[in-house]
Amino acid sequence: MQILFFGLTISSSWGNGHATPYRALLRALHEQGVQTVFFEREAPYYARRRDFTACDYCELVLYDEWTNIRQCVLRRARQADVVVTASYLPDGARISRELLDIDGPLHVFYDLDTPITLHRMQSEDVDYLSPELIAEFDLYLSFTGGTILTVLTEDFGARLVRPLYGCVDPDVYVRDTVDRRFTCDLSFMGTYSPDRAASVRELFVGVARTLPSQTFLLAGSMYPHDWNWPANLERIEHVGPTDHPALYSSSRATLNLTRREMARWGYCPSGRFFEAAACGTPLLTDYWDGLDYFFNPAEELFLASTTDDVVEALQSPEEELARRAALARQRTLDQHTGRQRAKELLAYCEEARRSRPSVMETFS
């Protein structure tokens, strides 16, 4: 079986939350005997911070312009079992239209940013998707679950909508030795986003000011220079995936903060949520509807909506931090790995195939 993916990036984790979940999913598909190809358009900012240009679990095709590979790709798509285009794919709407014209393969859209996609389509053109295209796909996969799945079906006419949440590769994200570069009481990993800025300032930067004797580490790019950063808060623009386990393992606790539009819809765990949990790091998180679908907040996490909540969590005994971290880690290994998501993806493809009786291949 062969699946072609067209997405934002798998070769660089800089400034995006797409690369590492893609890697976990594709590695797991490879383990199940699925041949995958990932098409990624060259971008200077990713090229300068690339983690790899080839891997052993999928074929990576880097291209400069769609027109330069179009004919070759269309030939390959005709021979594939499944073709997946995804959110934030440059010129993605055009690419999807051309691929949708090909009979044979199952056509799937994977939206790793569903609330952002629907919000933007209300007021502007979205380069990677248009409203009328949604109904053309055999299967629409969403990184976000809950009521947004109903909206896609009822308001946009999607044929089959299923959640394919973030995930972690448990062979990569493991407990590591403490690394002095990343040692801190609380870490936060995330690119700057205007709709998350207030939360970062209150629940991370504000806590650092409140606890001057403790240390804080922010790993993420594009933050403003005029935030008056406290002296006990260290900033690193980018930490590559190979160092993620060391960062999490060197953090006494780590903070998860959700973008506003994602939190509004709920059922929106980021891939880094599961990555930190897999490393056995205590997790502090803001609340959103559906959080209890993924974890038991009262036993496995610390909820944080105010500065005082974060301070109180950081003052917890080491035994309580370790207990909750161990429970969250086990939950992640049981339910939120790339292997689990790969099984779900193949099951969804089989479900979509059954609604297309002309497509005779099996996806299990």
C-alpha positions in Angstrom: 0.0 0.0 0.0 1.3 3.5 -0.8 0.2 6.8 0.6 1.3 10.2 -0.8 1.4 13.1 1.7 1.6 16.8 0.7 2.2 18.9 3.8 3.9 21.9 5.3 7.1 20.3 6.4 8.5 17.1 7.9 12.2 18.1 7.4 12.2 21.0 9.9 10.5 21.4 13.2 11.4 25.1 13.4 8.5 27.4 14.1 5.8 24.8 13.5 3.9 22.0 15.3 3.5 19.8 12.1 6.9 18.1 11.7 7.1 15.9 14.8 3.5 14.5 14.6 4.0 13.8 10.9 7.2 11.9 11.8 5.6 9.8 14.5 2.7 8.9 12.2 4.8 8.1 9.1 7.3 6.0 11.1 4.4 4.0 12.5 2.9 3.5 9.1 6.2 2.3 7.8 6.3 -0.3 10.7 2.9 -1.5 9.4 4.2 -2.1 5.9 2.8 1.1 4.4 5.0 2.9 1.8 4.8 6.7 2.3 6.1 9.6 0.3 6.1 13.2 1.7 6.2 16.1 -0.7 7.5 19.3 0.9 8.0 22.6 -0.8 11.3 24.2 -0.2 11.2 27.2 2.2 14.3 29.3 3.1 13.4 29.5 6.8 13.0 25.7 7.0 16.0 25.0 4.8 18.2 27.0 7.2 17.0 24.9 10.1 16.5 21.5 8.6 16.6 18.5 10.8 17.1 16.0 8.0 16.8 15.7 4.2 16.2 11.9 4.1 14.9 9.3 6.5 14.5 5.5 6.5 10.7 5.4 7.1 9.5 7.5 4.1 10.6 9.0 0.9 11.0 12.8 1.2 10.6 14.9 -1.9 11.7 18.5 -1.6 10.6 20.7 -4.5 10.9 24.4 -5.4 7.7 24.9 -7.4 4.6 22.8 -8.0 4.8 23.3 -11.8 8.2 21.7 -11.9 7.1 18.4 -10.4 3.4 18.5 -11.4 3.6 15.9 -14.2 5.7 13.5 -12.2 3.5 13.8 -9.2 0.2 13.3 -11.1 1.7 10.1 -12.6 2.6 8.8 -9.1 -0.7 9.8 -7.6 -2.5 7.6 -10.2 -0.6 4.6 -8.9 -1.1 5.5 -5.2 -3.8 4.1 -2.9 -4.3 7.2 -0.9 -3.4 10.9 -1.6 -3.3 13.3 1.4 -3.1 17.0 1.1 -2.9 19.0 4.3 -3.2 22.4 6.0 -0.6 25.1 5.3 0.6 23.3 2.2 1.8 26.2 0.0 -0.5 26.6 -3.0 -2.4 23.7 -1.5 -5.9 24.5 -2.9 -4.5 24.4 -6.4 -2.6 21.1 -5.7 -5.7 19.5 -4.2 -7.9 20.5 -7.2 -5.5 18.9 -9.6 -5.1 15.7 -7.5 -8.9 15.5 -7.0 -9.3 15.1 -10.7 -7.5 11.8 -10.6 -9.7 8.7 -10.4 -8.5 5.8 -8.3 -6.8 6.9 -5.1 -8.7 7.8 -2.0 -8.6 11.6 -1.6 -7.9 12.8 2.0 -7.5 16.2 3.5 -5.6 16.4 6.8 -6.2 19.6 8.7 -3.7 20.1 11.5 -5.2 23.6 12.1 -9.0 23.1 11.7 -10.2 26.0 13.9 -7.7 28.4 12.3 -8.7 27.2 8.9 -12.4 27.8 9.4 -11.8 31.1 11.1 -9.7 32.4 8.3 -12.1 31.2 5.6 -14.8 33.5 7.1 -12.8 36.6 6.1 -10.1 35.8 3.6 -8.9 33.4 1.0 -7.0 30.4 2.4 -4.1 29.4 0.2 -4.3 25.7 1.1 -8.1 25.1 1.0 -11.3 26.7 -0.2 -14.8 26.0 1.3 -16.1 24.3 -1.9 -13.3 21.8 -1.9 -14.2 20.4 1.5 -17.0 18.4 0.1 -14.8 16.9 -2.6 -12.6 14.8 -0.4 -13.5 11.2 0.5 -12.2 11.8 4.0 -11.5 14.9 6.1 -9.2 14.3 9.0 -9.1 16.9 11.8 -6.4 17.5 14.4 -9.3 19.0 16.5 -12.3 17.0 17.5 -15.6 17.8 19.2 -18.3 20.0 17.7 -16.0 21.2 14.8 -16.5 17.8 13.2 -20.3 18.4 13.0 -19.7 21.9 11.5 -17.6 20.4 8.8 -20.3 17.9 8.0 -23.4 20.1 8.2 -22.1 23.5 7.1 -19.4 22.5 4.6 -20.8 19.2 3.3 -17.8 17.0 4.2 -18.5 13.4 3.2 -16.7 11.7 6.1 -15.0 13.6 9.0 -12.9 11.9 11.6 -10.4 13.2 14.2 -6.8 12.3 13.9 -5.2 13.9 16.9 -1.6 14.7 17.6 0.7 12.0 18.7 4.2 11.1 19.9 6.9 8.6 18.8 7.5 6.7 22.0 10.9 5.5 20.7 12.1 9.1 20.3 10.5 10.8 23.3 11.8 9.0 26.3 13.1 10.1 29.7 16.6 11.4 29.3 19.4 12.5 31.5 19.4 16.0 32.9 21.1 18.5 30.5 22.5 21.7 32.1 21.6 23.6 29.0 17.9 23.1 29.7 17.7 22.8 33.5 14.8 24.8 34.9 11.9 24.7 37.2 9.4 25.4 34.4 9.7 25.3 30.7 7.5 26.4 27.8 8.0 25.4 24.2 6.0 27.2 21.6 6.3 29.7 18.7 5.0 33.2 19.3 1.4 33.6 18.4 -0.6 36.8 19.0 -3.7 34.9 20.2 -1.6 33.1 22.8 0.6 36.0 23.9 -1.6 37.1 26.8 -1.5 33.6 28.3 2.3 33.4 27.9 2.7 36.7 29.5 0.5 35.9 32.5 1.1 32.2 33.1 4.8 32.0 32.2 6.5 35.4 32.2 4.3 36.6 35.1 5.1 33.6 37.1 8.8 34.1 36.5 8.5 37.6 38.0 6.6 36.2 40.9 9.2 33.5 41.7 12.5 35.3 41.2 14.5 32.5 42.9 13.3 29.8 40.4 14.4 29.4 36.8 12.3 29.4 33.6 13.1 28.5 30.0 11.2 29.6 27.0 12.0 27.7 23.7 10.4 29.4 20.8 10.9 31.9 18.0 9.5 35.3 17.0 8.8 36.7 20.4 8.8 40.5 20.8 12.0 42.1 22.2 10.1 44.6 24.3 8.5 42.3 26.8 10.8 43.3 29.6 11.9 39.7 30.2 12.8 38.9 33.8 16.4 37.9 34.6 15.5 34.4 35.7 13.9 33.5 32.4 16.2 32.2 29.7 15.1 32.2 26.0 16.2 29.8 23.3 14.9 30.5 19.8 14.8 26.9 18.7 15.4 23.5 20.2 15.6 20.7 17.6 13.6 17.5 18.0 16.7 15.5 19.0 17.0 17.8 22.1 13.3 17.7 23.0 13.6 14.8 25.4 16.6 16.4 27.1 14.7 19.7 27.5 11.6 18.0 28.9 13.6 15.7 31.1 15.6 18.7 32.5 12.4 20.6 33.4 11.0 20.2 36.8 7.6 20.8 35.0 6.5 22.1 31.7 3.6 24.4 30.6 1.1 23.8 27.8 -0.8 26.9 26.4 -3.3 26.7 23.7 -4.0 29.2 20.9 -7.3 31.0 21.5 -9.2 29.7 18.4 -8.1 26.1 19.2 -9.2 26.4 22.8 -12.6 27.9 21.8 -13.5 24.7 19.9 -11.9 22.3 22.4 -10.6 18.8 21.8 -7.3 20.3 20.6 -4.2 18.6 22.1 -1.0 19.7 20.6 1.6 17.1 19.6 4.0 18.7 22.2 1.5 17.9 24.9 2.0 14.2 24.3 5.7 14.5 23.7 6.3 16.1 27.2 4.1 13.5 28.8 6.0 10.7 27.1 9.2 12.0 28.7 7.7 11.8 32.1 7.6 15.5 32.7 4.8 17.0 35.0 2.4 18.9 32.8 0.7 22.2 33.7 -2.0 23.2 31.2 -4.8 25.7 30.5 -8.2 24.1 30.3 -10.3 23.5 27.2 -13.4 21.5 26.5 -12.5 17.8 25.9 -9.3 17.8 27.9 -10.7 15.0 30.0 -11.0 12.9 26.8 -7.2 12.7 26.6 -6.2 12.8 30.3 -7.6 12.8 33.7 -7.0 16.4 34.7 -7.5 15.8 38.4 -4.9 13.0 38.6 -2.6 13.3 35.7 -2.2 17.1 35.1 -2.1 20.5 36.9 -4.7 22.9 35.6 -3.6 26.6 35.3 -5.8 29.5 34.5 -4.1 32.1 36.7 -0.6 33.0 37.9 -1.5 31.7 41.4 -2.4 28.3 39.8 1.0 27.9 38.3 2.8 29.1 41.5 0.8 26.5 43.5 1.6 23.7 41.1 5.3 24.5 41.3 5.1 24.4 45.0 3.8 20.8 45.0 5.9 18.1 46.6 8.2 16.2 44.4 6.3 13.0 45.0 3.1 14.6 43.7 4.8 15.9 40.6 6.3 12.5 39.9 3.0 10.7 40.5 1.0 12.8 38.1 3.8 12.7 35.5 3.9 8.9 35.7 0.1 8.5 35.2 0.1 11.0 32.2 3.1 9.1 30.7 1.3 5.8 30.9 -1.9 7.3 29.4 0.1 8.7 26.5 1.9 5.4 25.8 -1.4 3.5 25.9 -3.5 5.9 23.8 -1.6 8.7 22.0 1.4 7.3 20.1 2.0 7.4 16.4 1.3 3.6 16.3 -2.2 4.3 17.6 -2.8 7.1 15.1 -1.6 5.0 12.2 -4.1 2.3 13.1 -6.8 5.0 13.3 -5.8 6.4 9.9 -5.9 3.1 8.2 -9.3 2.3 9.8 -10.7 5.6 8.6 -9.4 5.0 5.1 -11.1 1.6 5.1 -14.3 3.3 6.2 -14.0 5.8 3.5 -13.2 3.1 0.9 -16.4 1.3 1.7 -18.4 4.4 0.6 -16.6 4.2 -2.8 -17.5 0.7 -4.1 -15.4 1.3 -7.3 -12.2 1.4 -5.2 -11.5 -2.3 -4.5 -8.2 -2.1 -2.5 -8.2 -2.8 1.2 -6.5 -0.5 3.7 -6.0 -2.9 6.6 
